[in-house]
């Protein structure tokens, strides 16, 4: 896949609009690889887990979510993602993991442990071979965590004018977790995706807030008038500000 296709797949996965037919085992691995490639470790792991939980909830498949399998697969993928700088190379180098990953998990877990009810509900460490979390990975994770904590502190969605608790929840449901995620986003598509998620026509004021939020995230210098969400009604914002 091209970089554009990769970004589109990741966005569709995170906002819950991905076709379930595209989300077989290889689709799971590809989505996890995309999250790790775009966000790093551990941020990419956490985003994948949250997006996967939203996805199965939306499609009525909550009972299929397995915490231990999900976290263990993420660890395996993270430990191997440097084997290929692009998906085609990674897939070729890790064909077994991509096509039938259960056998890889059973190298680390006994069937009794992996298929237990507790493993489905919470992450259990392996009872056979430890997962490949190397010292290098641990150092990188600590560095990424520190970087993400600092960035998140200054990029909370509530920093955007017009974003209260309900609008923040809507953005999170669409896969936007930080201000930076909204840079260059398409407000019209965001609004359409939210309507599909809610299975109803959402108040168009939400679209105006989305337009304002994307403007805030995409520009470094802001016109104070354009930080008022009602200035982003259906006529052009620049006309509304005059």
Secondary structure, 3 states (H helix, E strand, C coil): CCHHHHHHHHHHHHHCCCCHHHCCHHHHHHHHHHHHHHHCCCHHHHHHHHHHHHHHHHCCCHHHCCHHHHHHHHHHHHHHHHHCCCHHHHHHHCHHHHHCCHHHHCCCCCHHHHCCHHHHHCCCCCCCCCCCCCHHHHHHHHHHHHHHHHHHHHCCHHHCCCCCHHHHHHHHHCCCCCHHHHCCCCHHHHHHHHHHHHCCCCCCHHHHHHHHHHHHHHCCCCCHHHHCHHHHCCCCHHHHCC
